[in-house]
């Protein structure tokens, strides 16, 4: 089961044909049952609500706690926020400091083409529960205040 843009689905169909031309009757029947009895629809609705709640809390905390250091637009969907940091924030030092406290924050280098520096990174929220989001933003705030 996959929800994705049409071009991605088409590419995955091609890959699936290479990996397994036959498919699995058992898996297809099980999926059909889940679709027919509404399980997939209920799961999708629950997952969307969960991720929306996490996104809303994450963005709220970023606005309330870090609006002077982190700039972002609340995403309509997805599981992460693209965050730009103030130019005086040293992303490498921030990444190292957060890592020591158990929070992974990218140093942003992976997002910089060539020698262009953008002082930004992708910050995911989907894999954390609400308590972890609050704790993570707290660590981020503390470390940004220390820099």
N, C-alpha and C positions, 0 to 999 in steps of 0.2 A: 504494500500500500504506500502510495507516495503522493504528496501534494507538492507540486513544483511548477515552474514555468514550462511551457510546452517544449521549448528548445532543449531543456535539460532532460525532460521525459524522453524525447526522441533519441538523444544520445545514450541514455541508459537502456532504452529498448535495444539499440544496436549492440551495446556491451552485453546485455543479457543473452542475446542470440549467439554471441561468441562463446560465452561461458556455458550456457545450457539451452540447447535448441528445443528440447522437449518440454521443459517445465515440470512441475510436480502436481499431479492430480490431487493428492492429499492436501497440499498447501493451498491450492486454488479452491478446493471445496471448503476448507476451513475458513478461508478469507471470505468466500461467498456467504457462508453462514453468518459471519460477523457483520457483514454488510446488510444482509437481509433482516437480521433481528435487531439492528440498530446499535449494536455494541460499538462499532467504529464511530458512529455519529456522536454517541454519548461520550466516548473517550476523547474525541476531538474537541468537543465543547468544554469538557473538564480541563483538558490540557491548555486550551486557549485562555480560559479564565485564570488558571494558575500562572501562566507566563505573563498575562496582562497584569495581574496583581504584583508579580515580581518586578516587572518593568516600571509600573507606576511608583512603587516604593523606591526603587533604585533612582529613578529620575527625580523624585521628590527630595530624596536625601542629597543628591548631587546639587540640586538648586538651593536647598536650604543651607547646606554645610560648606559647599565648595564653589559657589557661583563666582567668587572673586578670583579663582585659580583655574577652573575647568569650564570650558564652553562646549555645549552640545545641543543637538536638536533631539527632542523625544522621538524615537522611531515609531512609525505606525505599526510595524510588525517586527519580526525577528527576535533575536535572543541576545542582542548586544547593543551598545551605544558607541558611536564614534565620538571620542572625546579629544578636544584640542586643549592643550595646557598653555598657560601663560608662558610667554617667551623666556622668562627668567627661571622657569622650572627646569631643572636638570633631570631629564627623564632617566638617564642611566643611574644617577644617585637615588632617585625615587624608586626605581625598580629594585635596586639592591636593598634599600632600607625596608621596603614592603616585604620583600622575600624573607628577610630575617624574622619577620613577624608572622610568616605563614601565608602571606597574600601575594599571589602572582600578579604583577602589573608589568606589561611589556615595556621595554625601554624605547619602543617605537622604531627602532632601526629597520625592522622588517618591512615597515610601511614607507620607507624613504627610497625612492628611485635614485640610483647613482649617488651623487653627493648632495642632493637636495634634502634639506632637513625640514620636517613639518611639525615637530614637537606634539605629536598626537599618537593615540593608540585606540584600539578596539577594546572595550571593556564589557565582558560578558556578565550577565546576571541570571541566566536561565538555570544553571546547574546548582544555584544556591537557594536555600530556603530563606524566609524573611529574616530570621535571626542572623543568618550568615551574611546577608546583604547589609544589615545594620552594622554588624561587626566589621565587615570589609570596608565600608565607607568610613567608619570610625578610624580604622588603621590608616587608610589613605589620607584622611584629614590630618591626623596626628603627624604623619610623616611629611606631608606638604608643609605643615606649620613649622617643622623642624629644619626644613631646607633653607 
